Amino acid sequence: MKTKKLFLLLGVLALWSCKESIDLQSFIPGTYVDYARGEYSESWDTLMIGSFNKVKRSYPIVRKTSFRRFDSGKQGPLEYEVERWLGIWDKESESIQVPRNSKIISFYPDSGVLLLGAREYRKLGAE
C-alpha cells in the first residue's frame, strides 16, 4: 500500500513539473523591450522570440538595437543593428541558450520579464 502511494505521489509530481514547463514555454514567444541610458549612450533593445520548433528544440530570435552615443554632451546620430539568433531550449534549467554568442535567456512569467545576462526586458502585452 505504501508503495502505491509513493508511485502516485511521484506521478503527480512528474505531471506538475511538466505543467510548469508547458506554461513557461507558452509564455516565451513574443516581443520584449529594454531601454538603457548612461553617461555616454542610450539604447533601445527589442527581442522578438518566435514559436518553439519541436524538431530542433529551439526558438528563432531577432534582436533589434537602436542606440545613440553622446559626445561632450551632444547626441550623435541614431545607429541600428539587427541580429538573428537560434536559441536552444534547455529543459533542465528552463532557459534558452544561444550558442552563437554564449548568452543565456531566463524567463519570469509572473512579472512579465526576461533576463539576458544582467539586462531586464519587459514583455509587451504582459499583464
Buried (B, 14 or more C-beta within 10 A) or exposed (E): EEEEEEEEEEEEEEEEEEEEEEEBBEBBBBBBBBEEEEEEBBBBBBBBBBEBEEEEEBBBBBBBBBBBBBEEEEEEEEEEEEEEBBBBBEEEEBBBBBEEEEBBBEBEBEEBBBBBEEEBBBBEEBE
